[in-house]
Structure formats: structure tokens, C-alpha cells
Amino acid sequence: MAEIRPSQLPSSGAVGCFGERLRRMGNAFEAEVRQALEVAVSKAECESNLLREEVHWLQSQLEAERQQNAARLSGCSDLKRKLQEAQQDLQREKEAREYWQAEFNAKEEQYSLLEAKLAALAMIEAEAAEEAKAAACALMPNGGQEASDLGVEDRDLPPVLIEDAEENAPRPAERSEELSQEFEEISMRLAAVPLRDDGSYDRDF
């Protein structure tokens, strides 16, 4: 180890100057560090405020979007409900239309059947009236000729013959049976009526 000579040691004045310089450097460094920290803290606070404001803005946007979505969902629910109600109304209207169409077809068929029955009944009654008139004319002393051939109308016939014709006019439901009975009765009555010398029936019988 080298020996330090007294001439090589710094003087007290030099040591004091170095210490002052070191102290000033320390103070300057400390001031710079403090200033840097203050700037960093201020910058961090500013960024934190900006981030906080941005978070608040995003939250408000999310809340507004949530409310809009809730309103849209409510509107969609209302539209869906109205659509279902409209479909149900259409279904009920369709069922009612089909029901009344079936009722109309049934009534129309019944009406057609009634018209056919009435037409048949009218024909049967007309035939029965003609047959009864012919049977009544057969009782007259004219050789079985028609009253129309002789120019004789219903009002010229004897009342008893008109009454017999009206009473013996068959009903449609019992036409065959009543006609058979009527013809048998007329045959028996004709057999009981006496003939004149000229072959005609006696009116006074």
C-alpha cells in the first residue's frame, strides 16, 4: 500500500468547497426529482380524470342503449301480441265464414228439396184432381165423357158429385191406397146405378 504523504491531502478550504458543491448538487437533484414527481402526479391525475369522464360517458351510453333496447323489446312484444290477436281474429272469422257457408249450403239444399217436394206435391194434387174430376164425370149419365167435352164446368156438376170429388181427393202420402179405395167405391156405385133404355145413366137415381 502506498504511503500518503501530508502534501497530497486536500486542504480544509478545498474540502469545504467540495462539500458545498456536493450539497448544491444534492439540492438541485432533489428539486428536479420533486418537480418530476409533481409533473408525473399531475399528468397521472389528468389522465385519471379523462379516464373517469370517459367511463362515465360510456356508462351513460350503455344506459341509453339499454333503455332503447328495452323500448324496442317492448314494442316488439306489443307487435307480436297484436299480430297474434290479428291471426286469432282471422282464424275466428275464417271458422265463422266456413260455419255460415256450411249452414247456407245446408239450408239451400233443404230449400231445393222442399221445392222439389212442393213441385211433386203439386203434380200429384193436379193428377189427383184430374182423376177425381174424371171419376165424378163418370157418374154422370153421359156415357163417361169428360165434362169439358160437353161444355160443362165444375159449377154445372151436381153438388153431391163435387163434394164427393173434394172429399175423395187423395193426399200425396196416401195417394195409391186412397185411389184404389176410391176406384173400388166408384165401381160399386156405378154397378148400383140403373141404365135407361138408351144406355145412359139415370140422373134421378
QUIGI-V296264 format. One record per backbone hydrogen bond with DSSP energy under -0.5 kcal/mol. NH is the residue of the N-H (numbers start at 0). CO is the residue of the C=O. E is the energy in kcal/mol with one decimal. If there is no record, write none. Layout:
NH:CO:E / NH:CO:E
This chain:
4:2:-0.5 / 7:4:-1.4 / 8:4:-0.5 / 8:5:-0.8 / 14:10:-2.0 / 15:11:-2.2 / 16:12:-2.0 / 17:13:-2.2 / 18:14:-2.4 / 19:15:-2.0 / 20:16:-2.2 / 21:17:-2.7 / 22:18:-2.4 / 23:19:-2.7 / 24:20:-2.5 / 25:21:-2.4 / 26:22:-2.7 / 27:23:-2.6 / 28:24:-2.6 / 29:25:-2.7 / 30:26:-2.5 / 31:27:-2.6 / 32:28:-2.9 / 33:29:-2.8 / 34:30:-2.8 / 35:31:-2.9 / 36:32:-2.7 / 37:33:-2.7 / 38:34:-2.6 / 39:35:-2.6 / 40:36:-3.1 / 41:37:-2.8 / 42:38:-2.7 / 43:39:-2.6 / 44:40:-2.8 / 45:41:-2.4 / 46:42:-2.6 / 47:43:-2.7 / 48:44:-2.6 / 49:45:-2.5 / 50:46:-2.8 / 51:47:-2.7 / 52:48:-2.7 / 53:49:-2.5 / 54:50:-2.6 / 55:51:-2.5 / 56:52:-2.6 / 57:53:-2.8 / 58:54:-2.7 / 59:55:-2.5 / 60:56:-2.5 / 61:57:-2.8 / 62:58:-2.6 / 63:59:-2.5 / 64:60:-2.7 / 65:61:-2.6 / 66:62:-2.5 / 67:63:-2.5 / 68:64:-2.8 / 69:65:-2.5 / 70:66:-2.5 / 71:67:-2.9 / 72:68:-2.9 / 73:69:-2.5 / 74:70:-2.6 / 75:71:-2.9 / 76:72:-2.5 / 77:73:-2.4 / 78:74:-2.7 / 79:75:-2.7 / 80:76:-2.5 / 81:77:-2.8 / 82:78:-2.6 / 83:79:-2.5 / 84:80:-2.5 / 85:81:-2.7 / 86:82:-2.6 / 87:83:-2.6 / 88:84:-2.7 / 89:85:-2.6 / 90:86:-2.5 / 91:87:-2.9 / 92:88:-2.8 / 93:89:-2.6 / 94:90:-2.7 / 95:91:-2.8 / 96:92:-2.7 / 97:93:-2.6 / 98:94:-2.6 / 99:95:-2.9 / 100:96:-2.3 / 101:97:-2.4 / 102:98:-2.6 / 103:99:-2.7 / 104:100:-2.6 / 105:101:-2.6 / 106:102:-2.9 / 107:103:-2.9 / 108:104:-2.5 / 109:105:-2.7 / 110:106:-2.9 / 111:107:-2.5 / 112:108:-2.6 / 113:109:-2.8 / 114:110:-2.7 / 115:111:-2.6 / 116:112:-2.9 / 117:113:-3.2 / 118:114:-2.7 / 119:115:-2.7 / 120:116:-3.1 / 121:117:-2.8 / 122:118:-2.3 / 123:119:-2.8 / 124:120:-3.0 / 125:121:-2.6 / 126:122:-2.8 / 127:123:-3.0 / 128:124:-2.8 / 129:125:-2.6 / 130:126:-2.8 / 131:127:-2.9 / 132:128:-2.7 / 133:129:-2.7 / 134:130:-2.7 / 135:131:-2.4 / 136:132:-2.6 / 137:133:-1.6 / 138:134:-0.6 / 138:135:-0.9 / 139:136:-1.2 / 141:139:-2.4 / 143:139:-0.6 / 144:141:-0.6 / 149:145:-1.0 / 150:147:-0.8 / 151:146:-3.4 / 155:152:-1.2 / 156:152:-0.5 / 156:153:-1.0 / 160:157:-0.7 / 161:157:-2.0 / 162:158:-3.0 / 163:159:-2.3 / 164:160:-2.5 / 165:161:-2.5 / 166:162:-2.9 / 167:163:-2.4 / 168:165:-0.7 / 173:170:-0.8 / 174:171:-1.0 / 177:173:-2.6 / 178:174:-2.6 / 179:175:-2.0 / 180:176:-2.2 / 181:177:-2.9 / 182:178:-2.7 / 183:179:-2.1 / 184:180:-2.4 / 185:181:-2.8 / 186:182:-2.4 / 187:183:-2.1 / 188:184:-2.4 / 189:185:-2.9 / 190:186:-1.9 / 191:187:-1.1 / 192:188:-1.0 / 195:199:-3.1 / 198:195:-1.3 / 201:193:-1.6 / 202:200:-0.5 / 204:201:-0.8
